[in-house]
């Protein structure tokens, strides 16, 4: 059984002690840091799986600026998942923390069970999403075909296409809905390639525009105010390997021009450095955006689009590959049962029948989260339809609860109405409501604050 290491960063000794007892009593190794400088040293000197980060310290006890600065410094670094915590809980600070890289947050005083479940969830997700490295690549390579779990004709055809182009250096553009597994497919392409370097993934949507060049190309010490030391960019880190650019459709025109130059010339310079470096990495990218519309509205450059999609692959949504649902569900049940140290429950035929008629708006990601909840909540060792928390389709809802035609209203009124409906349907579970509405967790928190909607 894997023993995870948690770093608790807080300037209050009693807070550190309480959390230390909680995690040690539940089988974790615990390290502590009383300030952010010591936290940096702990992260540099130890193998840490999760950080619980206080957002306020003795020099500034309310704004969260010190915690946000730490999160900014961790961006682009191979850092463990970070969960923010603060006694001055506010939606604004939570949104800012997640914008700069925090995976989640909780307020003091906390609920022990809720904090443990949050920590275990993000440790499990980190294990699933951990990128391949030269050290573990051979082990992953040996089992990569089995781990894809593709039984449907559509995915078998896609696999044949991928296997044909994986060993080339062709740029590949993965398109498909959120949650269809584009990152896993990108990793599989890298594993099947002839490249000896690392797989390096970056979500370009999460990079502030003023840090884009530093993130991708690197910088020299002193190049700008916060450049305290030399830093390698993602193109350097991915040398001889693969660079995966996720959410590529979110790039601004200025960012597109900078990326296009590297793709055309294979050359780049770090900020503050006149020396030209050669980009030696294969480019994979992914998006769920409508690029035809983006190009038509002059929001995405045609020349960059054609540079990126030498090979374009469309990933089918889960509702179009129902043959894969059983094997994927059983895989996630085994995975989450192991992570949460529980006996794996049995998926009943009745539950499976319901799942095969569901529309899966969140695709494989939603299936994984659903199986995690079912593993944790089922009481009799069997997962039945009532354990699934399935959201009915619009057609099913309309047939069961016919409503009159929607009356005209302002966009703000419609936004408020939809937000209330989603929260009610999801029993006030913010993450589920965000999934139902098709927006991010931070986006729904901003709207909850805007309309002063309480989540508890």
C-alpha positions as CSV (number, residue, x, y, z in Angstrom):
1,X,0.0,0.0,0.0
2,X,1.3,3.4,-0.9
3,X,2.0,5.8,2.0
4,X,1.5,9.4,0.9
5,X,3.4,12.3,2.4
6,X,1.5,15.5,3.2
7,X,3.1,18.9,3.9
8,X,1.2,21.2,6.2
9,X,2.1,24.9,5.8
10,X,0.7,27.2,8.5
11,X,2.2,29.7,10.9
12,X,-0.1,28.5,13.8
13,X,1.4,25.6,15.7
14,X,-2.0,24.4,16.9
15,X,-3.3,24.2,13.4
16,X,-0.3,22.2,12.2
17,X,-0.6,19.9,15.3
18,X,-4.4,19.2,14.7
19,X,-3.9,18.4,11.0
20,X,-0.8,16.3,11.8
21,X,-2.8,14.1,14.2
22,X,-5.6,13.8,11.7
23,X,-3.4,12.6,8.8
24,X,-0.9,10.5,10.8
25,X,-3.9,8.7,12.4
26,X,-5.1,7.9,8.9
27,X,-1.8,6.4,7.7
28,X,-0.1,9.4,6.1
29,X,3.5,10.7,6.6
30,X,3.3,14.3,7.7
31,X,5.8,17.1,7.3
32,X,5.4,20.7,8.6
33,X,6.5,24.2,7.6
34,X,5.7,27.3,9.7
35,X,6.4,29.7,6.8
36,X,6.6,29.8,3.1
37,X,10.4,29.8,2.9
38,X,10.5,26.6,4.9
39,X,7.8,25.2,2.7
40,X,10.0,25.7,-0.4
41,X,12.8,23.9,1.3
42,X,10.6,21.0,2.3
43,X,9.3,20.6,-1.3
44,X,12.8,20.8,-2.7
45,X,14.2,18.3,-0.2
46,X,11.5,15.7,0.1
47,X,9.1,13.6,-2.0
48,X,5.8,15.3,-1.1
49,X,2.4,14.1,-2.5
50,X,0.1,16.9,-1.3
51,X,0.4,20.3,0.3
52,X,-2.1,21.9,2.7
53,X,-1.4,25.6,2.3
54,X,-2.5,28.4,4.7
55,X,-3.2,31.6,2.6
56,X,-2.5,34.1,5.4
57,X,0.5,34.7,7.6
58,X,1.6,36.9,10.4
59,X,2.6,39.8,8.1
60,X,-0.8,39.8,6.4
61,X,-3.6,38.0,8.1
62,X,-6.5,38.7,5.8
63,X,-5.8,39.2,2.1
64,X,-4.3,35.8,1.2
65,X,-1.6,37.6,-0.9
66,X,1.3,35.6,0.6
67,X,-0.4,32.3,-0.2
68,X,-1.3,33.5,-3.7
69,X,2.4,34.5,-4.3
70,X,3.5,31.0,-3.2
71,X,1.0,29.4,-5.7
72,X,2.3,31.7,-8.5
73,X,5.9,30.5,-7.7
74,X,4.8,26.9,-7.9
75,X,3.3,27.4,-11.4
76,X,5.3,25.6,-14.0
77,X,7.3,23.8,-11.3
78,X,6.9,20.0,-10.8
79,X,5.0,20.6,-7.6
80,X,2.5,18.4,-5.8
81,X,-1.2,19.2,-5.7
82,X,-2.0,22.1,-3.3
83,X,-5.1,22.5,-1.3
84,X,-5.6,26.1,0.1
85,X,-6.9,26.7,3.6
86,X,-7.8,30.0,5.4
87,X,-9.7,31.2,8.5
88,X,-10.9,34.2,6.4
89,X,-12.9,32.1,3.9
90,X,-14.2,34.0,0.9
91,X,-15.2,32.9,-2.6
92,X,-13.0,35.5,-4.1
93,X,-9.9,34.2,-2.4
94,X,-10.8,30.6,-3.2
95,X,-11.3,31.5,-6.9
96,X,-8.0,33.3,-7.0
97,X,-6.2,30.4,-5.3
98,X,-7.6,27.9,-7.8
99,X,-6.8,30.2,-10.7
100,X,-3.1,30.2,-9.6
101,X,-3.0,26.4,-9.3
102,X,-4.7,25.3,-6.0
103,X,-6.7,22.1,-6.6
104,X,-9.3,22.8,-3.9
105,X,-9.8,24.7,-0.7
106,X,-11.4,24.5,2.8
107,X,-12.1,26.9,5.6
108,X,-11.0,26.8,9.2
109,X,-12.4,25.3,11.4
110,X,-12.7,22.3,9.2
111,X,-14.6,19.0,9.1
112,X,-12.0,16.2,9.5
113,X,-13.9,13.7,7.3
114,X,-14.4,16.2,4.6
115,X,-10.7,17.3,4.6
116,X,-9.6,13.6,4.4
117,X,-11.9,12.9,1.5
118,X,-10.7,16.0,-0.3
119,X,-7.1,15.0,0.2
120,X,-7.7,11.4,-0.9
121,X,-9.6,12.6,-4.0
122,X,-6.8,14.8,-5.2
123,X,-4.1,12.3,-4.4
124,X,-6.0,9.8,-6.5
125,X,-6.4,12.3,-9.4
126,X,-2.7,13.1,-9.2
127,X,-1.8,9.4,-9.5
128,X,-4.1,9.1,-12.5
129,X,-2.9,12.2,-14.3
130,X,0.8,12.1,-13.4
131,X,2.7,12.6,-16.6
132,X,5.2,10.0,-17.8
133,X,8.9,10.5,-17.0
134,X,12.0,8.7,-18.3
135,X,12.2,6.8,-15.0
136,X,8.7,5.2,-15.1
137,X,8.2,5.3,-18.9
138,X,9.3,1.7,-19.5
139,X,6.9,0.4,-16.9
140,X,4.0,2.4,-18.4
141,X,5.0,1.3,-21.9
142,X,4.6,-2.3,-21.0
143,X,0.9,-1.9,-20.0
144,X,-0.2,1.1,-22.0
145,X,-2.3,-0.9,-24.5
146,X,-4.2,-2.6,-21.8
147,X,-4.8,0.6,-19.8
148,X,-6.6,2.2,-22.7
149,X,-9.6,-0.1,-22.2
150,X,-11.0,0.5,-25.7
151,X,-13.5,-2.1,-26.7
152,X,-15.9,-0.1,-28.9
153,X,-15.5,-0.2,-32.7
154,X,-15.1,3.6,-32.8
155,X,-12.2,3.5,-30.3
156,X,-10.6,0.5,-31.9
157,X,-10.5,2.4,-35.2
158,X,-9.0,5.4,-33.4
159,X,-6.3,3.2,-31.8
160,X,-5.4,1.9,-35.3
161,X,-4.9,5.4,-36.5
162,X,-2.9,6.4,-33.5
163,X,-0.6,3.4,-33.8
164,X,0.1,4.3,-37.4
165,X,1.2,7.8,-36.6
166,X,2.7,7.5,-33.1
167,X,6.2,6.6,-34.2
168,X,6.4,9.6,-36.5
169,X,7.1,13.2,-35.4
170,X,3.9,14.5,-37.0
171,X,2.0,17.2,-35.0
172,X,-1.3,15.8,-33.7
173,X,-4.4,17.8,-32.9
174,X,-6.8,16.0,-30.6
175,X,-10.4,17.3,-30.7
176,X,-13.3,16.3,-28.6
177,X,-15.6,17.2,-25.7
178,X,-14.3,17.8,-22.2
179,X,-13.6,14.6,-20.3
180,X,-13.1,12.3,-23.3
181,X,-9.6,11.4,-22.3
182,X,-7.5,13.6,-24.6
183,X,-4.6,13.9,-22.1
184,X,-4.5,10.1,-21.7
185,X,-4.4,9.7,-25.5
186,X,-1.6,12.2,-25.8
187,X,0.4,10.3,-23.2
188,X,-0.3,7.0,-25.1
189,X,1.0,8.6,-28.4
190,X,4.2,9.7,-26.5
191,X,4.6,6.2,-25.0
192,X,4.3,4.6,-28.5
193,X,6.7,7.1,-30.1
194,X,10.5,6.8,-30.6
195,X,11.2,9.9,-28.5
196,X,13.5,9.3,-25.5
197,X,12.7,12.5,-23.6
198,X,9.8,13.3,-21.2
199,X,6.2,13.9,-21.8
200,X,5.5,17.5,-20.7
201,X,1.9,18.7,-20.5
202,X,0.7,22.3,-20.0
203,X,-2.8,23.7,-19.8
204,X,-2.3,26.9,-21.7
205,X,-5.6,28.3,-20.5
206,X,-4.3,28.4,-17.0
207,X,-1.2,30.5,-17.9
208,X,-1.7,34.3,-17.3
209,X,-0.9,36.2,-20.5
210,X,2.1,38.0,-18.9
211,X,3.7,34.7,-17.9
212,X,3.2,32.9,-21.3
213,X,6.7,33.4,-22.7
214,X,8.4,32.6,-19.4
215,X,6.2,29.4,-19.0
216,X,7.0,28.1,-22.5
217,X,10.4,29.5,-23.3
218,X,12.0,30.2,-19.9
219,X,13.8,33.3,-18.5
220,X,17.2,34.5,-17.2
221,X,17.7,35.7,-13.7
222,X,16.8,39.4,-13.4
223,X,14.9,39.5,-16.7
224,X,11.9,41.0,-14.8
225,X,11.1,41.9,-11.2
226,X,10.2,38.4,-9.9
227,X,12.9,36.5,-11.9
228,X,15.0,35.5,-8.9
229,X,16.8,32.7,-10.8
230,X,17.2,31.2,-14.2
231,X,14.2,29.1,-15.3
232,X,13.8,26.5,-18.1
233,X,10.6,26.8,-20.1
234,X,8.5,23.9,-21.3
235,X,10.1,23.7,-24.7
236,X,13.4,23.0,-22.9
237,X,12.0,20.5,-20.4
238,X,10.4,18.6,-23.3
239,X,13.7,18.4,-25.3
240,X,13.8,15.0,-27.2
241,X,10.3,14.3,-25.9
242,X,6.8,15.5,-26.4
243,X,5.1,18.8,-25.5
244,X,1.4,18.6,-25.0
245,X,-0.5,21.9,-25.2
246,X,-4.0,21.5,-23.8
247,X,-6.9,24.0,-24.3
248,X,-5.0,25.4,-27.3
249,X,-8.1,27.3,-28.5
250,X,-7.9,29.7,-25.5
251,X,-4.6,31.4,-26.8
252,X,-4.8,35.1,-27.5
253,X,-3.6,36.4,-30.9
254,X,-0.4,37.6,-29.3
255,X,0.3,34.2,-27.8
256,X,-0.5,32.5,-31.1
257,X,2.1,34.6,-32.9
258,X,4.8,33.7,-30.4
259,X,3.9,30.0,-30.7
260,X,3.8,30.1,-34.5
261,X,7.3,31.5,-34.7
262,X,8.7,28.5,-32.8
263,X,6.7,26.0,-34.8
264,X,7.9,27.6,-38.1
265,X,11.6,28.1,-37.2
266,X,12.1,25.7,-34.3
267,X,14.0,28.5,-32.6
268,X,13.2,30.5,-29.4
269,X,15.0,32.7,-26.8
270,X,14.5,32.8,-23.1
271,X,13.3,36.2,-21.7
272,X,16.4,38.3,-21.0
273,X,18.7,36.0,-23.1
274,X,20.0,36.7,-26.6
275,X,21.1,33.1,-27.1
276,X,18.9,31.2,-29.6
277,X,17.8,27.7,-28.5
278,X,16.6,24.9,-30.8
279,X,13.2,23.4,-30.1
280,X,13.5,19.6,-30.3
281,X,10.1,18.3,-29.2
282,X,7.1,16.8,-30.8
283,X,4.0,18.9,-30.5
284,X,0.6,17.5,-29.5
285,X,-2.3,19.7,-28.7
286,X,-6.0,19.4,-27.7
287,X,-9.1,21.4,-27.5
288,X,-12.9,21.2,-27.4
289,X,-13.3,24.6,-29.1
290,X,-15.1,25.2,-32.4
291,X,-12.1,26.2,-34.5
292,X,-14.0,26.8,-37.7
293,X,-16.0,29.5,-35.8
294,X,-12.8,30.9,-34.1
295,X,-11.1,31.2,-37.5
296,X,-14.2,32.7,-39.1
297,X,-14.3,35.4,-36.4
298,X,-10.5,36.1,-36.7
299,X,-9.9,34.8,-33.1
300,X,-7.6,32.1,-34.2
301,X,-4.9,32.3,-36.9
302,X,-5.3,30.1,-39.9
303,X,-1.6,29.6,-40.4
304,X,-1.2,28.4,-36.8
305,X,-4.2,26.1,-37.1
306,X,-2.7,24.3,-40.1
307,X,0.7,24.1,-38.3
308,X,-1.0,22.3,-35.4
309,X,-3.2,19.8,-37.2
310,X,-1.0,17.9,-39.5
311,X,-2.9,14.9,-38.1
312,X,-6.4,15.7,-36.6
313,X,-8.1,13.1,-34.5
314,X,-11.6,13.4,-33.2
315,X,-12.2,11.6,-29.8
316,X,-15.8,10.2,-29.7
317,X,-17.9,11.1,-26.6
318,X,-18.7,8.3,-24.2
319,X,-22.4,8.2,-25.3
320,X,-21.2,7.1,-28.7
321,X,-19.1,4.2,-27.3
322,X,-21.4,2.5,-24.8
323,X,-19.4,-0.8,-25.3
324,X,-16.6,0.8,-23.2
325,X,-18.8,1.8,-20.3
326,X,-18.7,-1.6,-18.4
327,X,-14.9,-2.1,-18.6
328,X,-14.2,1.6,-17.7
329,X,-16.7,1.6,-14.8
330,X,-15.1,-1.6,-13.4
331,X,-11.6,-0.1,-13.8
332,X,-12.6,3.0,-11.9
333,X,-14.3,0.9,-9.2
334,X,-11.1,-1.1,-8.6
335,X,-8.9,2.1,-8.8
336,X,-11.0,4.1,-6.3
337,X,-11.5,1.1,-4.0
338,X,-7.7,0.7,-3.8
339,X,-7.1,4.4,-3.2
340,X,-9.7,4.7,-0.4
341,X,-8.7,1.3,1.1
342,X,-12.2,-0.2,0.7
343,X,-13.4,-3.6,-0.7
344,X,-14.5,-3.1,-4.3
345,X,-18.3,-3.2,-4.6
346,X,-20.1,-5.0,-7.4
347,X,-21.8,-3.1,-10.3
348,X,-25.3,-4.5,-10.6
349,X,-26.9,-5.2,-14.0
350,X,-29.6,-2.7,-13.2
351,X,-27.0,0.0,-12.6
352,X,-25.2,-0.9,-15.8
353,X,-28.4,-0.8,-17.8
354,X,-29.1,2.8,-16.5
355,X,-25.6,3.9,-17.3
356,X,-25.8,2.6,-20.9
357,X,-28.8,4.9,-21.6
358,X,-27.3,8.0,-19.9
359,X,-26.0,10.8,-22.0
360,X,-22.7,11.4,-20.1
361,X,-22.2,15.1,-20.5
362,X,-19.0,14.9,-18.5
363,X,-17.8,11.8,-20.4
364,X,-15.1,9.6,-18.9
365,X,-14.2,12.2,-16.2
366,X,-17.8,12.1,-15.0
367,X,-17.8,8.3,-15.0
368,X,-14.7,8.3,-12.8
369,X,-16.2,10.8,-10.4
370,X,-19.4,8.8,-10.3
371,X,-17.7,5.5,-9.5
372,X,-15.7,7.2,-6.8
373,X,-18.8,8.5,-5.1
374,X,-20.5,5.1,-5.5
375,X,-17.5,3.3,-3.9
376,X,-17.6,5.6,-1.0
377,X,-21.4,5.7,-0.5
378,X,-22.7,2.2,-1.2
379,X,-23.6,0.3,2.0
380,X,-24.3,-3.2,0.9
381,X,-21.4,-4.0,-1.4
382,X,-23.5,-3.6,-4.5
383,X,-23.8,-0.5,-6.7
384,X,-27.4,0.0,-7.8
385,X,-29.1,2.7,-9.8
386,X,-29.8,4.7,-6.6
387,X,-26.0,4.9,-5.9
388,X,-25.2,6.6,-9.2
389,X,-26.6,10.1,-8.8
390,X,-27.3,10.3,-12.5
391,X,-28.6,13.6,-14.0
392,X,-31.5,13.0,-16.3
393,X,-31.3,14.3,-19.8
394,X,-33.3,17.4,-20.9
395,X,-35.7,15.2,-22.8
396,X,-36.3,12.9,-19.8
397,X,-36.9,15.9,-17.6
398,X,-39.3,17.5,-20.0
399,X,-41.3,14.3,-20.4
400,X,-41.5,13.8,-16.6
401,X,-42.1,17.4,-15.8
402,X,-43.6,19.3,-18.8
403,X,-43.2,23.0,-18.5
404,X,-44.6,25.9,-20.5
405,X,-42.5,27.7,-23.1
406,X,-39.7,29.8,-21.6
407,X,-40.8,33.4,-21.2
408,X,-38.5,36.2,-22.3
409,X,-36.1,37.5,-19.6
410,X,-32.8,39.3,-19.3
411,X,-29.6,37.2,-19.7
412,X,-28.8,37.9,-16.0
413,X,-32.2,36.6,-14.9
414,X,-31.8,33.5,-17.0
415,X,-28.3,33.0,-15.6
416,X,-29.7,33.2,-12.0
417,X,-32.6,30.9,-12.8
418,X,-30.3,28.2,-14.4
419,X,-27.8,28.5,-11.5
420,X,-30.6,27.9,-8.9
421,X,-32.0,25.0,-10.9
422,X,-28.6,23.4,-11.2
423,X,-27.8,23.8,-7.5
424,X,-31.2,22.4,-6.5
425,X,-30.9,19.4,-8.9
426,X,-27.4,18.6,-7.6
427,X,-28.5,18.9,-3.9
428,X,-26.3,21.9,-3.5
429,X,-23.1,20.1,-4.6
430,X,-21.1,22.8,-6.3
431,X,-18.8,20.6,-8.4
432,X,-21.8,18.6,-9.7
433,X,-23.7,21.7,-10.6
434,X,-20.7,23.1,-12.5
435,X,-20.5,19.8,-14.4
436,X,-24.3,20.0,-15.2
437,X,-23.9,23.6,-16.5
438,X,-20.8,22.8,-18.4
439,X,-18.6,25.4,-16.6
440,X,-15.5,25.2,-14.4
441,X,-15.6,25.0,-10.6
442,X,-14.1,28.5,-10.3
443,X,-16.6,29.9,-12.8
444,X,-19.6,28.6,-10.8
445,X,-18.1,30.0,-7.6
446,X,-17.9,33.4,-9.2
447,X,-21.6,33.3,-10.1
448,X,-22.6,32.1,-6.7
449,X,-20.9,35.1,-5.2
450,X,-22.4,37.4,-7.8
451,X,-25.9,36.4,-6.9
452,X,-25.1,35.9,-3.2
453,X,-26.2,32.3,-3.3
454,X,-25.1,30.3,-0.2
455,X,-23.9,26.7,-0.7
456,X,-24.8,25.6,2.8
